[in-house]
Amino acid sequence: MVLCSGRTARCLGVTLLGLALICFCVNILLFFPNGDPRYAKNNISGTVWYLSGVLGSGLLVSMFNPLLARKLRDDHRTHTNSNSINRNLIGLIGSAYCFIVSSVALDLGPLCRVTPLGEWKHPFHKGNYLNDPNLWVKCLEPENAIPWHVKLFSILLVVSAVEFIICIALLINILIGVICKDGGRVGLDGGGVKGEWG
């Protein structure tokens, strides 16, 4: 028995908006290690500038919002679901992009000042600092740069993974809508089940 529901799409769409907003804000915070704006221009890791939280899990994912979920209902009724599927695929790409960049960022570590003379570089290799806090002394500046980097990119990693799963669920919901044919009415063994799309 299949019940097609536009409420499911709208609920997941609202959830995606909230998660996209979280990713957007987290990515912005990464420009200010330990909340200090002095490093925002010149001493920020390239993985922050990839804007995976702003563009990937933020903008691209939020394209599939409740308004578009409502448009999905109309697309379904007119049997033109390709636009809805394409928007959802864009969301999948955006969340995957953020997940990959966050993984690389955690592996690479933050950009740090490593000498008193002012040399800045990534002092860690293959995420070795994650399991060995004794290596953190290599990062002289910014203060608390490592926990700041790890916590925020970990948030992006987890949230983007959740977004990816939700986009998959939305894609499945779209395909169910196609099968249900206008309003979620499906006949099984001579019977019928009425569902509401919207």
C-alpha positions as CSV (number, residue, x, y, z in Angstrom):
1,M,0.0,0.0,0.0
2,V,1.5,3.3,-1.0
3,L,0.5,6.7,0.3
4,C,2.0,9.7,-1.5
5,S,2.2,12.8,0.6
6,G,3.2,16.3,-0.3
7,R,3.4,17.0,3.5
8,T,6.4,14.7,3.6
9,A,8.2,16.8,0.9
10,R,7.3,20.1,2.7
11,C,8.4,18.8,6.1
12,L,11.7,17.6,4.7
13,G,12.1,20.8,2.7
14,V,11.7,22.9,5.9
15,T,14.3,20.6,7.6
16,L,16.7,21.2,4.7
17,L,16.3,25.0,5.1
18,G,17.2,24.8,8.8
19,L,20.2,22.6,8.1
20,A,21.3,24.9,5.2
21,L,21.2,27.9,7.5
22,I,23.3,26.0,10.1
23,C,25.9,25.2,7.4
24,F,25.9,28.8,6.1
25,C,26.6,30.2,9.6
26,V,29.2,27.6,10.5
27,N,31.1,28.4,7.3
28,I,31.1,32.1,8.1
29,L,32.4,31.3,11.7
30,L,35.3,29.5,10.1
31,F,36.6,32.8,8.8
32,F,37.1,34.0,12.4
33,P,39.2,31.5,14.3
34,N,38.3,31.6,18.0
35,G,36.0,34.5,17.2
36,D,38.9,36.7,16.2
37,P,38.4,38.8,13.0
38,R,42.1,39.6,12.6
39,Y,42.8,36.4,10.5
40,A,39.8,36.7,8.1
41,K,41.7,38.2,5.2
42,N,45.1,36.5,4.9
43,N,45.5,33.6,7.3
44,I,42.6,31.3,6.6
45,S,42.9,27.8,5.2
46,G,41.9,27.3,1.6
47,T,39.3,24.7,2.6
48,V,37.4,27.5,4.3
49,W,37.5,29.6,1.1
50,Y,35.9,26.7,-0.8
51,L,32.7,27.9,0.9
52,S,31.3,24.4,1.1
53,G,28.9,25.4,3.8
54,V,27.8,28.6,2.1
55,L,27.5,27.3,-1.5
56,G,27.3,23.6,-1.2
57,S,25.2,22.6,1.9
58,G,23.8,26.2,2.0
59,L,22.8,27.7,-1.3
60,L,22.5,24.6,-3.4
61,V,20.7,22.5,-0.8
62,S,18.3,25.3,0.1
63,M,17.1,25.5,-3.5
64,F,14.9,22.6,-2.5
65,N,12.8,24.6,0.0
66,P,9.1,24.4,1.0
67,L,8.1,26.7,-1.9
68,L,9.8,24.3,-4.3
69,A,8.2,21.4,-2.5
70,R,4.8,23.1,-3.3
71,K,5.9,23.4,-6.8
72,L,6.8,19.8,-6.7
73,R,3.1,19.1,-6.0
74,D,2.1,21.1,-9.2
75,D,4.8,19.4,-11.2
76,H,3.4,16.0,-10.1
77,R,-0.1,16.9,-11.1
78,T,1.0,18.0,-14.6
79,H,3.3,15.0,-14.9
80,T,6.4,17.2,-15.3
81,N,8.6,16.0,-12.5
82,S,11.9,16.5,-14.3
83,N,12.4,20.0,-12.8
84,S,11.8,18.7,-9.3
85,I,14.2,15.8,-9.8
86,N,16.9,18.1,-11.2
87,R,16.5,20.5,-8.2
88,N,16.9,17.5,-5.8
89,L,20.0,16.3,-7.7
90,I,21.5,19.8,-7.2
91,G,20.9,19.4,-3.5
92,L,22.6,16.0,-3.5
93,I,25.6,17.5,-5.3
94,G,25.8,20.5,-2.9
95,S,25.6,18.3,0.2
96,A,28.2,15.8,-1.2
97,Y,30.5,18.8,-2.0
98,C,30.3,20.0,1.5
99,F,30.9,16.5,2.9
100,I,34.0,16.0,0.8
101,V,35.5,19.5,1.5
102,S,34.9,19.0,5.2
103,S,36.6,15.6,5.2
104,V,39.6,17.1,3.4
105,A,39.7,20.0,5.8
106,L,39.7,17.7,8.9
107,D,42.5,15.7,7.3
108,L,44.5,18.8,6.5
109,G,44.0,20.7,9.7
110,P,44.0,24.5,10.1
111,L,46.4,27.1,8.8
112,C,48.7,28.1,11.6
113,R,51.6,30.3,12.4
114,V,54.3,27.7,13.1
115,T,57.4,29.9,13.8
116,P,58.1,33.0,15.9
117,L,59.1,34.7,12.6
118,G,55.6,34.5,11.2
119,E,55.7,31.5,8.9
120,W,52.1,30.2,8.2
121,K,51.4,26.7,6.9
122,H,49.5,23.5,7.6
123,P,51.7,21.7,10.1
124,F,49.8,18.5,10.2
125,H,49.6,15.5,7.9
126,K,46.8,13.1,7.2
127,G,44.8,14.0,10.2
128,N,47.5,12.9,12.6
129,Y,46.6,15.8,15.0
130,L,43.1,14.5,15.6
131,N,44.4,11.6,17.7
132,D,47.4,13.2,19.2
133,P,46.7,16.5,21.0
134,N,50.5,16.8,21.8
135,L,50.9,17.9,18.2
136,W,48.8,20.9,18.8
137,V,51.7,22.9,20.1
138,K,52.9,23.2,16.5
139,C,50.1,25.7,16.0
140,L,51.3,28.9,17.7
141,E,48.5,31.1,16.3
142,P,45.5,31.6,16.1
143,E,44.7,30.7,19.7
144,N,42.5,27.6,19.9
145,A,42.6,27.3,16.1
146,I,42.6,23.5,16.2
147,P,39.5,22.9,18.3
148,W,37.7,25.7,16.4
149,H,38.6,24.1,13.1
150,V,37.7,20.5,14.2
151,K,34.4,21.4,15.8
152,L,33.1,23.5,13.0
153,F,34.2,21.3,10.2
154,S,32.8,18.3,12.1
155,I,29.5,20.0,12.2
156,L,29.6,20.6,8.5
157,L,30.5,17.0,7.9
158,V,27.6,15.6,9.9
159,V,25.0,18.1,8.7
160,S,25.9,17.6,5.1
161,A,25.6,13.9,5.5
162,V,22.1,14.4,7.0
163,E,21.2,16.7,4.1
164,F,22.4,14.1,1.6
165,I,20.1,11.5,3.3
166,I,17.2,13.9,3.3
167,C,17.7,14.7,-0.4
168,I,17.7,10.9,-1.1
169,A,14.4,10.7,0.8
170,L,12.9,13.6,-1.2
171,L,14.0,11.9,-4.5
172,I,12.3,8.7,-3.4
173,N,9.2,10.8,-2.5
174,I,9.2,12.3,-6.0
175,L,9.4,8.9,-7.6
176,I,6.6,7.6,-5.4
177,G,4.6,10.6,-6.5
178,V,5.2,9.6,-10.2
179,I,4.0,6.1,-9.5
180,C,0.9,7.3,-7.5
181,K,-0.3,9.4,-10.5
182,D,-2.0,12.6,-9.4
183,G,-3.0,12.9,-5.8
184,G,-1.6,9.6,-4.6
185,R,-4.5,7.3,-5.6
186,V,-3.3,3.8,-6.1
187,G,-5.4,0.8,-6.8
188,L,-4.3,-2.5,-5.4
189,D,-6.0,-5.8,-6.2
190,G,-9.1,-3.9,-7.3
191,G,-9.1,-1.6,-4.3
192,G,-7.8,1.9,-3.9
193,V,-6.0,4.0,-1.4
194,K,-6.4,7.7,-1.4
195,G,-3.5,9.9,-0.4
196,E,-3.1,13.6,-0.5
197,W,-0.3,15.3,-2.4
198,G,-0.4,18.7,-0.8
